Amino acid sequence: MSAGGVATIDRRSPVTLHHQCKELLRQRIQAGEFQPGDTIPPERELEARYGLSRTTVRQAISELVSEGVLYRQQGRGTFVSRHNIPYDLRRLTSFTEDMRLRGHQPATRLLQAGLVTAPEPAVQALGLLSAQAFLVERLRLADGESMGIHTAYLPPQLAVDPRELAAGRSLYGLLAERHHVTVAKAEETLEAVAAPGQVAALLGVRRGMPLMRVERVTYADSGDPVEYVVMLYRADRYKYYALLTR
């Protein structure tokens, strides 16, 4: 510690310099010096404060980004991540419902909607007689920040008006209103994937950053499959929650 109680780098410590820098930044964030959504100081300022090389500072920042403590936006800087949002594996909810339940303001940007040739997993999951399906692809946001991309395929007879989707209407709500279809249950699989370039650009993260991939088949109360959707979420903004009993 230096005069005034400000934490500094201890060059006599066996702990590597980049790890010390990383932990000092983490402590400043935990102490509230930087709030979620704030930019951290520029690299040159951190270099001067801690007497470190740019390479060392960059390594410390990169590790905090990998851990989800920080995130980068190209051309804007490096920001403090907001708290991870729990993803409850026990409940079937829409993204809008999920965000509102957690006190966040949801928003949606429609990327595309219309009849397309569906990929084989969607054809199989929905039991389609042909490969034609209704595609709905949306960028999902919470409090103005990109959270994930949903790519959903529905049987063509369940198509809805893209203008209503573009206006922010819930897909499940439109299915209920326009087609009298009520979603009742879903099967999901989850895995970690690396963000490809186009997806990374939409989510405002670096290419190759870990994402949470959720593959879901949604069923109506009749038991018929009505949706096959692949959801890609930022791994720095989501965490899993499940209650397990024995």
Secondary structure, DSSP 8 states (H G I E B T S, - for coil): --GGG-----TTSSS-HHHHHHHHHHHHHHTTSS-TT-B---HHHHHHHHT--HHHHHHHHHHHHHTTSEEEETTTEEEE----EEEETT----HHHHHHHTT--EEEEEEEEEEEE--HHHHHHHT-SSSEEEEEEEEEEETTEEEEEEEEEE-GGG---HHHHHTT--HHHHHHHHH---EEEEEEEEEEEE--HHHHHHHTS-TT-EEEEEEEEEEETTS-EEEEEEEEEETTTEEEE-----
